[in-house]
Amino acid sequence: MSLLEVIMNASADSEALTYESDYPIVLNPDPVFLTLNPKCDAPNDVVRVEGWQISQTDSHLIDSSRKFFKKLKRKLKNPSLLTKDEFHEMLNSYLEKSSERAGVSTGVDPSDEGYNCKLVEKVGFLMGSEVKGLVLEGCVVLEIWELLETLIVCGLAEHSSSSNLVHNLIEKRRSDLVCLCVKHVSDLRTADLLSVLRYFLSPPKGGYESMVRVREEWESQALSAVEKAMDSKLSGKKLKLAKEASVLLMIAYDGFSASELCLHYLLASLNLDEVVLSSCISKLIGSEIMSLIQYLGKWVKKYERFPQAGPCPKASSSLGLKSCEWVPRLEDIVKCLGLVLDEHFLSLVLHSEFHEELRSIEGLVNALSLESKVCCSMANVIESLRTEVKGAYSEFFSYCSNFASSLVLC
C-alpha cells in the first residue's frame, strides 16, 4: 500500500483511534475535527472592518487630486492646445487648494519670481504618485525645464511615477537634467543606467550644449574650493578640509571633457552597485568601450600623480562644496576597470586598438600597487607603535596608581 493510499484510507475512516501510532506523523483523523461544522453553508471569508474611515481632510485631498489628474490628462492628450501659462495656472491652483485643505502654510507670495517652483518645494509632497508622474510628463512635453529641475531635486521624480523620464530627457538632449536624475532619483532601473552610460560615452551632437552647464558647475565648485583654501579667515580643520577639497576637485575637473564630467556622477552614484555596473558594461560596444577605458585611464593617471587626493565628503556640509560627493574614488575606478577586463577580455585581446591604452594603464596600476604595498607596511608599523605606546602608558599609569595608593597607606 502506498503512502497516498494510507492517507486517503485514514481520512475516510471516521472511527476513533484504537491504538497509538508508532510513527511521529498521525495519519488517522482526530475526532474533534469531524465534529466541527461551519456556522453557515456558504461562509464568507471577507470580514468588513468597522469603526474606521478616511479623514475628511484626506478625502478632500483625494478628490482634488483625482479632478486635477483627469483634467491634466485630458489636456495632455492634445499638448499643442496646452500652453505653459495654462499648465502653471492649473498646477498652482491645485497646490494652493491642497495646501489650504491640509493646513500647510506655504509662506510664498504669488507675485514672487519662480512662484510655482517655490510652491512645489513647499507642498509638492502632497501630490500623489499618479499626479507626480503626469506633472513630470507635462514638464517634458512643454519643455518647462526649471520646474522639472525643482521636481527632481526635491525628490518628487520617482521611477514609479514616470518610468520614461530618463529616456525622454535623453531624447530631448537635456544632459544637465539627466545628471540630476542620476543624483536624486534613487530607483533608476538598470536599463536607465545603461542608457545614461551610453549617452555620456558617445554623446550626440545636440547633447553638448546642455553638457556645458555641467562643466560650468564643476568649474565653479573647483574655483570656490581654491578660494576657500586661500581664505585667511579659515583655520584649523576647516582650512585643511578646504585644501583637500581643492586638490580633489582640481583633479576631477582638469583634463576631462564635458561628457566625462557627466560620467563622474554615474560612477559615484549609489545606484550603480557592482552587479548593475557589470550588467551595463557587458552591453557596451567597441567605441563605447574605448571611451570608457580612456576615461578610466585619465583617473588612474590623476590618482597616481596626486596620491594625496582622497574622498572628503565633509566638505559638502562644512564648506558647501557639493561636488565633493560626486568625485569617483580610486576604488570605484579600479572596480570599473576590472569589470571592463572581465566582460570584454576577448575583445580587448583580439583588437589591437585597445592595446596601447591598456599598456599605459598597466604601468600606472603597477606604480600604484607598489606604493600601496609601502603604505600598507607603514600603516602596520604605525599601528604597532600605537599599540606599544598604549601599553607603555597603561603600565606608567598603573605604576602611578600603585605609588599613590602606597602613599595614602603611609
KOLBANU-656662 format. One record per residue (C-alpha): residue in three letters; residue number from 1; x, y, z. Coordinates in steps of 0.5 Angstrom, whole numbers, plus 500, padded with zeros to 3 digits. Layout:
N
MARKE|resn|resi|c1|c2|c3
MARKE|Ala|NUM|X|Y|Z
...
REM end
This chain:
410
MARKE|resn|resi|c1|c2|c3
MARKE|Met|1|500|500|500
MARKE|Ser|2|503|507|498
MARKE|Leu|3|503|513|503
MARKE|Leu|4|498|516|499
MARKE|Glu|5|493|510|500
MARKE|Val|6|495|510|507
MARKE|Ile|7|493|518|508
MARKE|Met|8|487|517|504
MARKE|Asn|9|484|511|508
MARKE|Ala|10|486|514|514
MARKE|Ser|11|482|521|512
MARKE|Ala|12|476|517|510
MARKE|Asp|13|476|513|517
MARKE|Ser|14|471|516|522
MARKE|Glu|15|472|512|528
MARKE|Ala|16|476|514|534
MARKE|Leu|17|484|511|534
MARKE|Thr|18|484|504|537
MARKE|Tyr|19|492|505|538
MARKE|Glu|20|497|510|539
MARKE|Ser|21|502|510|532
MARKE|Asp|22|509|508|532
MARKE|Tyr|23|510|514|528
MARKE|Pro|24|511|521|529
MARKE|Ile|25|506|523|524
MARKE|Val|26|499|521|526
MARKE|Leu|27|495|519|519
MARKE|Asn|28|489|518|523
MARKE|Pro|29|484|524|523
MARKE|Asp|30|483|527|530
MARKE|Pro|31|476|526|533
MARKE|Val|32|475|533|534
MARKE|Phe|33|476|536|527
MARKE|Leu|34|470|531|525
MARKE|Thr|35|465|535|530
MARKE|Leu|36|467|542|527
MARKE|Asn|37|462|545|522
MARKE|Pro|38|461|552|519
MARKE|Lys|39|456|557|522
MARKE|Cys|40|453|557|515
MARKE|Asp|41|453|553|509
MARKE|Ala|42|457|559|505
MARKE|Pro|43|461|562|509
MARKE|Asn|44|464|569|507
MARKE|Asp|45|472|570|509
MARKE|Val|46|472|577|508
MARKE|Val|47|471|581|514
MARKE|Arg|48|469|588|514
MARKE|Val|49|473|593|518
MARKE|Glu|50|468|597|522
MARKE|Gly|51|469|604|526
MARKE|Trp|52|475|606|521
MARKE|Gln|53|474|612|516
MARKE|Ile|54|478|616|512
MARKE|Ser|55|479|623|515
MARKE|Gln|56|475|629|512
MARKE|Thr|57|482|632|510
MARKE|Asp|58|485|626|506
MARKE|Ser|59|478|625|503
MARKE|His|60|478|633|500
MARKE|Leu|61|486|632|498
MARKE|Ile|62|484|625|494
MARKE|Asp|63|478|628|491
MARKE|Ser|64|482|635|489
MARKE|Ser|65|488|630|486
MARKE|Arg|66|483|626|482
MARKE|Lys|67|480|632|479
MARKE|Phe|68|487|635|477
MARKE|Phe|69|489|629|475
MARKE|Lys|70|483|628|470
MARKE|Lys|71|484|635|468
MARKE|Leu|72|491|635|466
MARKE|Lys|73|491|628|463
MARKE|Arg|74|485|631|458
MARKE|Lys|75|490|637|457
MARKE|Leu|76|496|633|455
MARKE|Lys|77|492|628|450
MARKE|Asn|78|493|635|445
MARKE|Pro|79|499|638|448
MARKE|Ser|80|499|643|442
MARKE|Leu|81|493|647|445
MARKE|Leu|82|496|647|452
MARKE|Thr|83|501|653|454
MARKE|Lys|84|506|654|459
MARKE|Asp|85|502|659|463
MARKE|Glu|86|496|655|463
MARKE|Phe|87|500|649|466
MARKE|His|88|503|653|471
MARKE|Glu|89|496|656|473
MARKE|Met|90|493|649|473
MARKE|Leu|91|499|647|478
MARKE|Asn|92|499|653|482
MARKE|Ser|93|491|653|483
MARKE|Tyr|94|492|645|485
MARKE|Leu|95|498|646|490
MARKE|Glu|96|494|652|493
MARKE|Lys|97|488|649|495
MARKE|Ser|98|492|642|497
MARKE|Ser|99|496|646|502
MARKE|Glu|100|490|650|505
MARKE|Arg|101|486|644|506
MARKE|Ala|102|492|640|509
MARKE|Gly|103|493|646|513
MARKE|Val|104|500|647|511
MARKE|Ser|105|503|654|510
MARKE|Thr|106|507|656|504
MARKE|Gly|107|510|662|506
MARKE|Val|108|510|664|499
MARKE|Asp|109|508|671|496
MARKE|Pro|110|504|669|489
MARKE|Ser|111|508|675|486
MARKE|Asp|112|515|673|487
MARKE|Glu|113|519|671|482
MARKE|Gly|114|519|663|481
MARKE|Tyr|115|513|662|485
MARKE|Asn|116|511|655|482
MARKE|Cys|117|518|653|484
MARKE|Lys|118|518|655|491
MARKE|Leu|119|511|652|491
MARKE|Val|120|513|646|489
MARKE|Glu|121|519|646|494
MARKE|Lys|122|514|647|500
MARKE|Val|123|508|643|499
MARKE|Gly|124|510|638|493
MARKE|Phe|125|510|633|498
MARKE|Leu|126|502|633|498
MARKE|Met|127|502|630|490
MARKE|Gly|128|500|623|490
MARKE|Ser|129|505|618|485
MARKE|Glu|130|500|619|479
MARKE|Val|131|500|626|480
MARKE|Lys|132|507|627|480
MARKE|Gly|133|508|623|474
MARKE|Leu|134|503|627|470
MARKE|Val|135|506|633|472
MARKE|Leu|136|513|631|470
MARKE|Glu|137|510|629|463
MARKE|Gly|138|507|635|462
MARKE|Cys|139|514|639|464
MARKE|Val|140|518|635|459
MARKE|Val|141|512|635|454
MARKE|Leu|142|512|643|455
MARKE|Glu|143|520|644|456
MARKE|Ile|144|519|647|463
MARKE|Trp|145|526|645|465
MARKE|Glu|146|526|650|471
MARKE|Leu|147|520|647|474
MARKE|Leu|148|522|640|472
MARKE|Glu|149|529|641|476
MARKE|Thr|150|526|643|482
MARKE|Leu|151|522|637|482
MARKE|Ile|152|528|632|481
MARKE|Val|153|532|636|486
MARKE|Cys|154|526|636|491
MARKE|Gly|155|526|628|490
MARKE|Leu|156|519|628|487
MARKE|Ala|157|521|625|481
MARKE|Glu|158|521|617|482
MARKE|His|159|521|612|477
MARKE|Ser|160|515|609|480
MARKE|Ser|161|512|616|478
MARKE|Ser|162|515|617|471
MARKE|Ser|163|518|611|468
MARKE|Asn|164|520|614|462
MARKE|Leu|165|523|621|465
MARKE|Val|166|531|619|463
MARKE|His|167|529|616|456
MARKE|Asn|168|525|623|455
MARKE|Leu|169|531|627|457
MARKE|Ile|170|536|624|453
MARKE|Glu|171|531|625|447
MARKE|Lys|172|531|632|449
MARKE|Arg|173|539|632|450
MARKE|Arg|174|538|635|457
MARKE|Ser|175|545|633|459
MARKE|Asp|176|544|637|466
MARKE|Leu|177|538|634|468
MARKE|Val|178|540|627|466
MARKE|Cys|179|546|628|471
MARKE|Leu|180|540|631|476
MARKE|Cys|181|537|624|475
MARKE|Val|182|543|620|477
MARKE|Lys|183|544|625|483
MARKE|His|184|537|625|486
MARKE|Val|185|533|619|483
MARKE|Ser|186|534|613|488
MARKE|Asp|187|530|608|484
MARKE|Leu|188|533|608|477
MARKE|Arg|189|533|602|473
MARKE|Thr|190|539|598|470
MARKE|Ala|191|536|600|463
MARKE|Asp|192|536|607|465
MARKE|Leu|193|543|607|468
MARKE|Leu|194|546|603|461
MARKE|Ser|195|542|609|457
MARKE|Val|196|546|614|461
MARKE|Leu|197|552|611|461
MARKE|Arg|198|552|610|453
MARKE|Tyr|199|549|617|452
MARKE|Phe|200|555|620|456
MARKE|Leu|201|561|615|453
MARKE|Ser|202|558|617|446
MARKE|Pro|203|554|624|446
MARKE|Pro|204|550|626|440
MARKE|Lys|205|552|633|437
MARKE|Gly|206|545|636|441
MARKE|Gly|207|547|634|448
MARKE|Tyr|208|554|638|448
MARKE|Glu|209|550|645|449
MARKE|Ser|210|547|642|456
MARKE|Met|211|553|639|458
MARKE|Val|212|557|646|458
MARKE|Arg|213|552|647|464
MARKE|Val|214|555|641|468
MARKE|Arg|215|562|643|466
MARKE|Glu|216|561|650|469
MARKE|Glu|217|558|648|475
MARKE|Trp|218|564|643|476
MARKE|Glu|219|569|649|475
MARKE|Ser|220|565|654|479
MARKE|Gln|221|566|649|485
MARKE|Ala|222|573|648|484
MARKE|Leu|223|575|655|484
MARKE|Ser|224|571|656|490
MARKE|Ala|225|575|651|493
MARKE|Val|226|581|654|491
MARKE|Glu|227|579|661|494
MARKE|Lys|228|577|657|501
MARKE|Ala|229|584|654|501
MARKE|Met|230|587|661|501
MARKE|Asp|231|582|664|505
MARKE|Ser|232|586|667|511
MARKE|Lys|233|579|667|516
MARKE|Leu|234|579|660|516
MARKE|Ser|235|584|656|520
MARKE|Gly|236|585|649|523
MARKE|Lys|237|581|643|521
MARKE|Lys|238|577|648|516
MARKE|Leu|239|583|650|512
MARKE|Lys|240|586|643|512
MARKE|Leu|241|579|641|509
MARKE|Ala|242|579|646|504
MARKE|Lys|243|586|645|502
MARKE|Glu|244|584|637|501
MARKE|Ala|245|578|639|497
MARKE|Ser|246|581|644|493
MARKE|Val|247|586|638|491
MARKE|Leu|248|580|633|490
MARKE|Leu|249|576|638|485
MARKE|Met|250|582|640|481
MARKE|Ile|251|584|633|479
MARKE|Ala|252|576|632|478
MARKE|Tyr|253|576|638|473
MARKE|Asp|254|582|639|470
MARKE|Gly|255|583|635|463
MARKE|Phe|256|576|632|463
MARKE|Ser|257|571|633|457
MARKE|Ala|258|564|636|459
MARKE|Ser|259|561|629|457
MARKE|Glu|260|567|626|462
MARKE|Leu|261|565|631|468
MARKE|Cys|262|558|628|467
MARKE|Leu|263|561|621|468
MARKE|His|264|563|623|475
MARKE|Tyr|265|556|623|477
MARKE|Leu|266|555|616|475
MARKE|Leu|267|561|612|477
MARKE|Ala|268|560|616|484
MARKE|Ser|269|553|614|485
MARKE|Leu|270|550|609|490
MARKE|Asn|271|545|607|485
MARKE|Leu|272|551|603|481
MARKE|Asp|273|553|597|485
MARKE|Glu|274|558|592|482
MARKE|Val|275|552|588|480
MARKE|Val|276|549|593|476
MARKE|Leu|277|555|596|473
MARKE|Ser|278|557|589|471
MARKE|Ser|279|551|589|467
MARKE|Cys|280|552|595|464
MARKE|Ile|281|559|595|462
MARKE|Ser|282|557|588|459
MARKE|Lys|283|553|591|454
MARKE|Leu|284|558|596|451
MARKE|Ile|285|560|596|444
MARKE|Gly|286|567|598|441
MARKE|Ser|287|567|605|441
MARKE|Glu|288|564|606|448
MARKE|Ile|289|569|601|451
MARKE|Met|290|575|605|448
MARKE|Ser|291|572|612|451
MARKE|Leu|292|571|608|458
MARKE|Ile|293|578|606|458
MARKE|Gln|294|581|613|456
MARKE|Tyr|295|576|616|462
MARKE|Leu|296|579|611|467
MARKE|Gly|297|586|612|465
MARKE|Lys|298|585|619|466
MARKE|Trp|299|583|618|473
MARKE|Val|300|589|613|474
MARKE|Lys|301|594|618|472
MARKE|Lys|302|591|623|476
MARKE|Tyr|303|591|619|483
MARKE|Glu|304|598|616|481
MARKE|Arg|305|600|624|480
MARKE|Phe|306|596|626|486
MARKE|Pro|307|597|621|492
MARKE|Gln|308|594|626|497
MARKE|Ala|309|588|626|494
MARKE|Gly|310|582|623|497
MARKE|Pro|311|575|623|499
MARKE|Cys|312|573|629|503
MARKE|Pro|313|565|628|504
MARKE|Lys|314|565|633|510
MARKE|Ala|315|567|639|505
MARKE|Ser|316|560|639|502
MARKE|Ser|317|557|640|509
MARKE|Ser|318|562|645|512
MARKE|Leu|319|564|649|506
MARKE|Gly|320|558|648|501
MARKE|Leu|321|563|644|496
MARKE|Lys|322|557|639|494
MARKE|Ser|323|561|637|488
MARKE|Cys|324|566|633|493
MARKE|Glu|325|561|628|494
MARKE|Trp|326|561|626|487
MARKE|Val|327|568|625|485
MARKE|Pro|328|569|618|484
MARKE|Arg|329|574|614|489
MARKE|Leu|330|580|610|487
MARKE|Glu|331|576|604|489
MARKE|Asp|332|571|606|484
MARKE|Ile|333|576|607|478
MARKE|Val|334|579|600|480
MARKE|Lys|335|573|596|480
MARKE|Cys|336|570|599|474
MARKE|Leu|337|577|598|470
MARKE|Gly|338|577|591|473
MARKE|Leu|339|569|590|470
MARKE|Val|340|571|592|463
MARKE|Leu|341|577|587|463
MARKE|Asp|342|572|581|466
MARKE|Glu|343|567|583|461
MARKE|His|344|571|584|455
MARKE|Phe|345|577|581|456
MARKE|Leu|346|577|577|449
MARKE|Ser|347|575|583|445
MARKE|Leu|348|581|587|449
MARKE|Val|349|586|582|447
MARKE|Leu|350|584|581|439
MARKE|His|351|583|588|438
MARKE|Ser|352|590|592|437
MARKE|Glu|353|587|599|438
MARKE|Phe|354|586|597|446
MARKE|His|355|593|595|447
MARKE|Glu|356|596|602|448
MARKE|Glu|357|591|605|452
MARKE|Leu|358|592|598|457
MARKE|Arg|359|599|598|457
MARKE|Ser|360|599|606|459
MARKE|Ile|361|594|604|465
MARKE|Glu|362|598|598|467
MARKE|Gly|363|604|602|468
MARKE|Leu|364|600|607|472
MARKE|Val|365|597|601|476
MARKE|Asn|366|604|598|478
MARKE|Ala|367|606|604|481
MARKE|Leu|368|600|605|485
MARKE|Ser|369|601|598|487
MARKE|Leu|370|608|599|489
MARKE|Glu|371|606|605|493
MARKE|Ser|372|600|601|496
MARKE|Lys|373|605|596|499
MARKE|Val|374|610|601|502
MARKE|Cys|375|604|605|505
MARKE|Cys|376|601|598|508
MARKE|Ser|377|608|597|511
MARKE|Met|378|608|604|514
MARKE|Ala|379|601|603|517
MARKE|Asn|380|603|597|520
MARKE|Val|381|609|600|523
MARKE|Ile|382|605|606|526
MARKE|Glu|383|599|601|529
MARKE|Ser|384|605|597|532
MARKE|Leu|385|608|603|535
MARKE|Arg|386|601|606|537
MARKE|Thr|387|600|599|541
MARKE|Glu|388|607|599|544
MARKE|Val|389|605|607|546
MARKE|Lys|390|599|605|549
MARKE|Gly|391|602|599|553
MARKE|Ala|392|607|604|556
MARKE|Tyr|393|602|609|558
MARKE|Ser|394|598|604|562
MARKE|Glu|395|604|601|565
MARKE|Phe|396|606|608|567
MARKE|Phe|397|599|610|570
MARKE|Ser|398|599|603|574
MARKE|Tyr|399|605|605|577
MARKE|Cys|400|603|612|579
MARKE|Ser|401|597|609|582
MARKE|Asn|402|600|604|586
MARKE|Phe|403|605|609|588
MARKE|Ala|404|599|614|590
MARKE|Ser|405|596|608|594
MARKE|Ser|406|602|607|598
MARKE|Leu|407|603|614|600
MARKE|Val|408|596|614|602
MARKE|Leu|409|597|608|607
MARKE|Cys|410|603|611|610
REM end
